[in-house]
Amino acid sequence: MERRQNQTPQGQIARVLVEFLEVAITGVVFLKGFYPSGAFERRRYMNVVVQRARHPQLRYYIHATVAGLLPFVQKGLVERVAVIFFNADNVPLEKFVFKLAMNQAYGSEVEEVDLEFSLRSFLIKLSNSESLSKVLPPDCRWEITAYFRSLPETGTSKEADLWIPTDTKQWQQPPLITPIKSMSSEPLCLQLYLEHPSSSESWL
C-alpha cells in the first residue's frame, strides 16, 4: 500500500478498508451458505485464503456497493456497514456488523504492515465464526446496509445519489450482540460483531 501523492492518511486507510470490506462481506455470504459453494472460488488476500464470488452479478453487487462508500468512509461519515439477513416477511434475522471510526485529525504516515496485520486477523476470525451465527430458514434474502453519522446530501455527488433510505423493519428490543473481533489503534478503530433479535421477538 503506497501512499499516493497528496493523499491523506484517511484516504489511504479508506482505500484499504473498503477493499477489506468487499472481501469480508463476500466471506460472510459464503459463511452463511446462502449460495452453493461452487458460486465461490478460493483466493489469497493479505496472505489469508478467502472466498471470491464467481457469479458476475453477485461480485458486482458487493463490489459496487462497498466501493460507493469510499468517499464517505474517507470523510468519517460511515459509522457501520452491515450484512443483514431477512426472513420471508422482510424481518431481520441476523446482522454481521462492521463498526468503524477513523480519526479525522490524524496526520502521520500509516504503517502498511500494522494495518494489514490487524485486518488479516478479522478475516481469520470471521472464517471461524460459523458456530456463532444461526441457521437461516428457507426463502431468506440479504442486503448490504450502511449507517451514516450524517446523511450525504443528494445531488452533491454520484456516490451520494446511489444511497437511498432503507425501509428495513427494526427490532423493538435491543439486539443480542456477539463480539467477533475488534481493534483500537490510531487512526482506525474497527469492530465486527453479530446482532440477533432478543428471545422475546425471535423469528426463528
Order of alpha helices (4+ residues) and beta strands (2+ residues): alpha-beta-beta-alpha-alpha-beta-beta-alpha-beta-alpha-beta-beta
